[in-house]
Amino acid sequence: MTYIAKPKLHHPSLTKNAVGYTRRDYEGKVSTLCAGCGHDSVSAAVVQACWQLDIEPHRVAKLSGIGCSSKTPDYFLGASHGFNTVHGRMPSVLTGANLANRELLYLGISGDGDSASIGLGQFAHAMRRGVRMVYIVENNGVYGLTKGQFSATADRGSVAKKGAVNHDAAIDLVSLALQLGATYVARGFSGDKAQLVPLIEGAIRHGGAAFVDVISPCVAFNNHAGSTRSYDYVREHNEAVSRVDFIDLAAQQLAAGDEDVIVVPQPDGTAMRLRRLRDDYRPTDRIAAMNQVQALAATGEIATGLLYVDPDAGDLHRALNTTATPLNRLAEAELCPGAAALEKINAGLR
């Protein structure tokens, strides 16, 4: 429980990363979620990815909305900046923070109810504007805080714990992200940490709008026969289309003629190595990725892995041509240059 404090004393033998932090330094409070909840595995994956990438916790801003998923930022990166917004409004608050201070790493945590229902418009505009962020949706297909009603991402024909059948078409946030212009789109499974950690690492390194949909089963209301978001169902229908890892370009070269490997340079000087697991998969072709997701869904399979990446991704700051200096560090004279400057701007709009 959150009232039980974790020990502050770390054993001296704990391994530290390049910036001097142990993995424990990236943890938060004790989780209050149900034992076995997939969301806790997502939190563990975020902790592992940030530790491995040598990210200083105070350089991270984590934002969330409302729901079981939106509680989870309290359980990781306890020394980072945090803001819990109202229901569905995380993307717009994050956009404003990003414009004010572009030097932080922005991590947006949401759920299928928070992003696919009340926050659907907010999700859409964050993706199409190219806000540089890691947008993680912990997707379990139900409203866990209000006792397990179907969410907007629940598959048509899926069965609730008490027998009700969902007759509504599902909103596929991955397909929407692809259509709306996200430049990094992935789907993971909370039960597959080996796949999920590299996907989150890639999203953190990415230079634009990165979206990661994580199927994260709800053990209380949606982990039974008939659910398409249960641990058993996802394990049986998981179709991985790629495998992601990272290489230091100075230390390792790609073998010539390896057509199954695509190398995508990253802003930090490393490269993401994306190995195709299907011959018909083209991760740098947006339309091909959309077709692949839909084709697998039509056969009842769930496409996971890095589904699409744009190697030349830009972000909102590039589109707006904002100053390299964060806006929160500019003085009044720079932010308000006076009536003459305003008149010049207005004249250019006439």
N, C-alpha and C positions, 0 to 999 in steps of 0.2 A: 504494500500500500504506500501511497505517496507520503504519508506521515512518518514512514520508517526511512530514516536518512541512510544513504549509502556511506560506508566508511570513507573518510577523506584520506586516510593513510594508504599509500600504495606500496606494495612490496618492492624493494629495490631491484629485484631481478626481472621486473616487467620490462619487456622490450619497448624501446622508444623509437619513434620515427625520426626522419631527418630534421624536423623542427622541434624535437625534444619532448613530444607528447606520447604517453602510453595510450593504448586503446581505451582504457578506462576513462581517460580525460575527455573522450568524445561521447560518453554516455550521459544520460539525464537522470530523472527520478525513476523510482520503481514503478513499473506499469500497473495500472488498475484494470486493464482489459482482461477478458476471460482467458483462462489458461488454454493455450493452444491457438489463440487468435492469430491469423496470418499477419495482422498488422505489426505484431511484435517482431516478426521475422523481417519485415520491411525496415523497421527501425534498426535492427541489427545489421542489415545490409548497408544502410546509410552510414552507420558508425564505421563499419569496416572500410567502405569506399573512401570516406574522408580521412581516415587514419592512413590508409595506403597511399593516398595522394598528397600526404604531408600538408594538409590544409590547416591553417591556424584557426581554431574555433571562433575567435572574435572577428574573423573576416566573413562569417556566414550570417545571413539574415534569413530566418525561417518564418514563413507565414502560413496560416491555415484558416479554414472557415469554421463550420459546425458539423459535428458528427463524431463517431468513434474514431475515424481516420484523423480528423482534425485535432484530436487530443494527443496524437502520438508525438508531435514535436516536443512535448514536455518530457519525452522518454529518451531523447537523444540530443547531443550537442548542447549540454546544459550551460556552457559558457558562451554561447553565441547569442546574437540579437534575436528576439522573438516577438511576434505580433499575431494575436488570435482575432480575426476579423468577424464580422457577422456572416450569416448563412449565405454562401455562394459569392461573396464579394472579395475573396482573397486575390484574384487576378488584378483587379483595378487598384487595390491598395498596394500590391507588389509593384505594379507599373509605376505608380507615383514615387515609391521609395527608390526604384531603380533609376528613374530620371533624376532624382535628387542626388543620389550617390551611386555612381556607376562602378565604384571600386569594390563593392561587396559582392559576394557570391549569393545569388537569390535562390532559395529552395522553397517551392510552394507545395504544400501537402494538402490533398483534398480527397474526397470520396466520391462514389458514384452518385449519391444523392446530392452532395454539395456541388458537383460539377455538371452532372447530366440532367438535373431538374432545375432548381431555382438559379443555379449559377451557369446555365448553359450559354447564355449570351456573353457572360464574362469570360468563360473559357474560349469562346470563338474569337473574341477580339484580341485576347492575349496572344493567341496562335497566329492570327493573320497580321498582327502588327510586328511580329518578330521580337517580342520582349525577351531579352536574354535571361533565361531562368531555367531551372530544373523543375518541371511540373509533374509531380507524381500523384497519380490517382490510385488509391487503395480500393480496389473494385471487388465487392462481395455480392452485389446484386440485390441487397436488401437494406432496409433502414434498421440498423441494429439498435439504435437508441430508442426507437419507438416500437420495438417488439416484432420486427421481422416482416413488415410489408414489402412487396416487390418494389425495387427501385426501377428507374428508367433504363438501366442496362441489363435487366433480367431478360433472359431469352424467352421468346414466345414458346409456350408449351412446357416451360419448367414448372415444377410442382413445389409449393411451399411446404413447410414442416407439418402443417395441419391439413394438407391435402388440396388447398386452393390451387387452381391452374392459372398461369399468366397468359392472357389472350392478347396482350399488346406487343407490338413489334419493339425490339430492343434498339436502343441508341448505342452505336459502336463508336466510342470515343477515339479509337485508333483511326478508323476510316475518316472521321471528321477532322482529326488533326492533320491527316494527309491532305485532305481536300482544302483545308483552310490555310495551308502554307507552312506548317511547322517543318523545321529543317532537320530535326532528329526525332524519329518516332520509333518507339520500342514497346514490346509487351513482354512482361516477365511473370513469374509465378512465385509466390512467397515460399512455396515448398521446394524451390530450386535455387539455393543461395549461390551455387557455383555459376549459374547463369545470370542471376540478378545483380550481383555486385559489379561485374564488368559493365553491365548495361547502365547502372547508375554512375559509374566512373566515366563512361563515355559521355553521358549527359552533362556531367559537371565540367568536363573539358570542352564541351561544344561551344561554339561562338554565337549561337542564336537561340531560338525557341526550341527547347528540348522537352519532349513529352514521353513519359513512361507510364503505361497502363499496367498495373500489377494486379493480377487475379489473386485475391487474398481472402480465402474462405472464412466465413463467419461460423464458428463452431457452435454457437448458440441457436442460430435460426436457419442456416443454409448449408449444412454439411451432411445431407442425408440423400438417400436414393431418390432420384427424380430431380435433384438440383444439378444445374450445369456449372455451379461455382463451388462444388465440393472438392475436397482433396482427391478423392478417388476418381471423380470424373475428369478433372484436369490432368491428372497423371496418365489416365488412359487415352486422352484425346490431345495431348500436347504435341504439336508438330513444330519443332525448332527448325527455323529456316537458315540460321546463321550461328556462328560462334565468334565471340569477340575477345580479343586480348590486346595488349599494348606492347610496343617495342620502342627502344631508343634507336633512332635512325643512325646515330653515330656508332652504335655498338653492334647492330645486327642488320644485315641486308636481306632483302627478299630473294628467295631462290628464283632464278630466271625460268620463265615458262610456266609458273604456277598460276593457272587461270582461275582457280577457285579462291584465290586470296586477293582481296582489294585492300590497298593501303590508303588510309585517309590521314593526311597531316593534321596535327592538333596545334592550337595556339601556343602551347607550352614547349614546343619543339620536339615532342615525341610524336608517335603515329599510332593510330588505331588500326589494328589488323583485323579485317573482317573476312572470315572464312565461310564461304557458301556451303550449305549442307544440302541444297537442292539445285539441280541443273537449271531449272527454269526461274531461279530467283535472281533478280537484279536490284540490289539495294540502293543504287544511285538513280534509279528511274522511278519517279513518283507514281506514274500511271501503272507501271508494272507492279509496284508494291501494292497499290490499291487493288489491282486485279488478283494478286496472290492472296491477299487477306480474304477477299470475297469468295474466291474459289475454294479455299480451305474451309471457310465457314459453311459453304453450301454442302460440304460432305460431313459436317459435324465436327471438324477438327479445329483446334485453336492455334493460330499462328503465333509463335513466340520468337524472341530474339530481337535483333536490331532490324526493323522492317524497312526503314528508309533513312538515309543520311545525305545531306547536301554538303559536299566538301568545301564549297565556297559560301557558306552561310554568312549573312550579315545580321544586324540586329537593329532595334529601334533607334539607337543613338546614331548609327551610320545613316539611317534613312532621314533623320531629322537634322543631321549635321551639327550635333550639339558639341559644345566645348569639351576638350579632354579633361578639364578641371571639373570635379564634381560640383554641381550647382550649390550644394550646401556649404561650399568653401568660398564662394564668390562674395565679394563685398557689395554693399548697396549701390555704389557707383557703377558696378559692372552689371548688376541685375536690373537697375533702373537708369539707363543712360540719358534720360531727359526727353523733353518735348520734341526737340529737333530730330532725334533718332526715331521717335514714334511717328512723326510726320513723314519721314522718309520711308518707313515701313508701310504706312497707310497709302502713300503715293504709289508704291509699287504694286498695290492691290487694286488700284482703280483701273 
